[in-house]
Amino acid sequence: MTTRPVLLIPGIYNSGPTHWQSLWQTRHAGVTRVEQADWDHPVCDTWVRALDDAITALPQPPILVAHSLGCLVAVHWAARHRRSVHALLLVAVPDPEGPNFPADAHGFAPLPGTLPAGPRRVLMSSTTDPYSTPGFSAQCASAWNAEPVVLGARGHLNADSGLGDWPEGWALVERWRGE
């Protein structure tokens, strides 16, 4: 039996070497990331195409693990495509209308209001994310039929949040891989 693939979808500027996404990629078999041509100037349609190409290249429906702007890529992809994925983990969804949203990111608003029925979805958020609010995260989880998980005051749930290789997040992915 092959290991179900995990496809990482980083946000703007990619995920650095101490980010949990990078640690997962180096420590676990079958974990790859969507590569973008321009990590510094994201354009939604271009990034969504790269995600679709990455999904198409995999031998079976993957588990998508998105962080920050990568979450917006994932939900725009899900609203446009009917290709199968096994599960979707959205971590630290940023508000594209929020005051701290990167000026160099284009085409991410408006967000899909709802997503078609599909795979299991979990949206993890922090109460102190500078790119979101608890209300925005809850609204997204409801609209996208995702189970909301609030991790407390943990910032943007990135390398600066002290998550390390984030074993709690990986445990969820491992459960999904075993299904």
C-alpha positions as CSV (number, residue, x, y, z in Angstrom):
1,M,0.0,0.0,0.0
2,T,1.3,3.4,-0.9
3,T,1.4,6.3,1.6
4,R,-1.3,8.8,0.9
5,P,0.5,12.0,-0.4
6,V,0.4,15.2,1.6
7,L,0.6,18.4,-0.4
8,L,1.8,21.5,1.5
9,I,0.5,24.9,0.3
10,P,2.7,27.6,1.8
11,G,1.8,31.3,1.9
12,I,3.6,34.4,0.6
13,Y,7.4,34.2,0.8
14,N,7.2,30.3,1.1
15,S,7.8,28.5,4.5
16,G,11.3,28.9,5.8
17,P,13.4,26.1,7.2
18,T,12.1,26.3,10.8
19,H,8.4,26.5,9.8
20,W,6.4,23.4,10.6
21,Q,5.5,22.8,6.9
22,S,9.3,22.6,6.0
23,L,10.0,20.4,9.0
24,W,7.1,18.0,8.0
25,Q,8.5,17.9,4.4
26,T,12.0,16.9,5.6
27,R,10.9,14.4,8.2
28,H,8.0,12.5,6.6
29,A,7.8,10.4,3.4
30,G,5.3,11.5,0.8
31,V,5.1,15.1,1.8
32,T,5.8,17.7,-0.9
33,R,5.0,21.3,-1.4
34,V,3.4,23.3,-4.2
35,E,6.1,25.3,-5.8
36,Q,5.3,28.8,-7.0
37,A,7.2,30.7,-9.7
38,D,7.0,34.0,-7.6
39,W,6.8,33.6,-3.8
40,D,7.0,37.4,-3.3
41,H,4.2,38.6,-5.6
42,P,1.3,36.1,-5.4
43,V,-1.4,36.2,-8.0
44,C,-4.4,34.0,-7.0
45,D,-5.1,32.6,-10.5
46,T,-1.5,31.7,-11.1
47,W,-1.1,30.1,-7.6
48,V,-4.4,28.1,-8.1
49,R,-3.1,26.8,-11.4
50,A,0.1,25.6,-9.7
51,L,-1.9,23.8,-7.0
52,D,-4.1,22.1,-9.6
53,D,-1.0,21.0,-11.6
54,A,0.5,19.6,-8.4
55,I,-2.7,17.7,-7.5
56,T,-3.0,16.3,-11.0
57,A,0.6,15.0,-10.9
58,L,-0.1,12.9,-7.7
59,P,-1.0,9.2,-7.9
60,Q,-4.0,9.5,-5.6
61,P,-6.1,12.2,-3.9
62,P,-3.8,14.0,-1.5
63,I,-4.3,15.6,1.9
64,L,-3.9,19.4,1.4
65,V,-2.2,21.3,4.2
66,A,-2.4,25.0,3.7
67,H,-0.9,27.8,5.7
68,S,-1.8,31.5,5.6
69,L,-2.2,32.7,2.0
70,G,-2.0,29.1,0.9
71,C,-5.4,28.6,2.6
72,L,-6.9,31.2,0.2
73,V,-5.3,29.3,-2.7
74,A,-6.8,26.1,-1.5
75,V,-10.4,27.4,-1.1
76,H,-10.3,29.2,-4.5
77,W,-9.1,25.9,-6.0
78,A,-11.9,24.0,-4.2
79,A,-14.5,26.4,-5.5
80,R,-13.3,26.0,-9.1
81,H,-12.3,22.4,-9.5
82,R,-14.0,19.1,-8.9
83,R,-10.8,17.0,-8.7
84,S,-10.8,14.8,-5.6
85,V,-8.7,15.4,-2.5
86,H,-8.8,13.3,0.7
87,A,-8.9,16.1,3.3
88,L,-8.1,19.7,3.7
89,L,-6.3,21.3,6.7
90,L,-6.5,25.1,6.7
91,V,-4.1,26.8,9.2
92,A,-4.2,30.6,9.9
93,V,-6.6,31.8,7.2
94,P,-5.8,35.5,6.5
95,D,-8.5,38.1,5.8
96,P,-7.8,39.5,2.3
97,E,-9.8,42.6,3.4
98,G,-7.9,43.0,6.6
99,P,-5.4,45.8,7.4
100,N,-2.3,43.6,7.4
101,F,-3.0,41.6,4.2
102,P,0.1,41.8,2.0
103,A,-0.2,44.5,-0.6
104,D,1.8,42.4,-3.0
105,A,-0.9,39.6,-3.1
106,H,-3.5,40.1,-5.8
107,G,-6.8,38.5,-6.8
108,F,-7.6,36.7,-3.5
109,A,-10.7,38.7,-2.7
110,P,-13.6,38.1,-2.8
111,L,-13.4,34.7,-1.1
112,P,-15.7,31.9,-2.1
113,G,-18.8,32.1,0.1
114,T,-19.3,28.4,0.3
115,L,-17.5,25.4,-1.0
116,P,-19.1,22.4,-2.7
117,A,-19.6,19.3,-0.5
118,G,-16.4,17.4,-0.4
119,P,-13.6,16.1,1.8
120,R,-13.2,16.5,5.5
121,R,-12.0,20.0,6.4
122,V,-10.5,21.5,9.5
123,L,-9.7,25.2,10.0
124,M,-7.2,25.9,12.8
125,S,-6.8,29.4,14.0
126,S,-5.3,31.6,16.8
127,T,-7.0,34.3,18.8
128,T,-4.0,36.6,18.2
129,D,-3.3,36.2,14.5
130,P,-2.2,39.6,13.1
131,Y,-3.7,38.6,9.7
132,S,-7.1,37.5,10.9
133,T,-9.6,37.7,13.7
134,P,-11.5,35.0,15.6
135,G,-14.7,36.2,14.1
136,F,-13.3,36.0,10.5
137,S,-11.9,32.5,11.2
138,A,-15.3,31.3,12.6
139,Q,-17.1,32.8,9.6
140,C,-14.8,31.0,7.2
141,A,-15.1,27.7,9.0
142,S,-18.9,27.9,8.9
143,A,-19.0,28.9,5.2
144,W,-16.5,26.3,4.1
145,N,-18.0,23.5,6.2
146,A,-14.8,23.1,8.1
147,E,-14.4,22.0,11.7
148,P,-13.1,25.0,13.6
149,V,-10.2,24.4,16.0
150,V,-8.9,27.4,18.0
151,L,-5.4,27.0,19.4
152,G,-5.5,30.0,21.7
153,A,-3.1,32.9,21.6
154,R,-0.5,31.5,19.2
155,G,0.1,34.3,16.7
156,H,0.1,33.4,13.0
157,L,0.7,29.7,13.7
158,N,4.1,29.8,12.0
159,A,7.8,29.4,13.0
160,D,7.5,32.5,15.3
161,S,4.6,30.8,17.2
162,G,6.9,28.2,18.9
163,L,5.2,25.2,17.2
164,G,8.4,23.5,16.2
165,D,7.5,20.5,14.1
166,W,4.0,20.8,15.5
167,P,3.3,17.2,16.5
168,E,-0.4,18.0,17.2
169,G,-1.0,19.1,13.7
170,W,0.9,16.2,12.2
171,A,-1.1,13.8,14.4
172,L,-4.3,14.9,12.5
173,V,-2.6,14.5,9.1
174,E,-1.4,11.0,10.2
175,R,-5.0,10.0,11.1
176,W,-6.2,11.1,7.7
177,R,-3.4,9.2,6.0
178,G,-4.6,6.0,7.7
179,E,-8.1,6.3,6.4
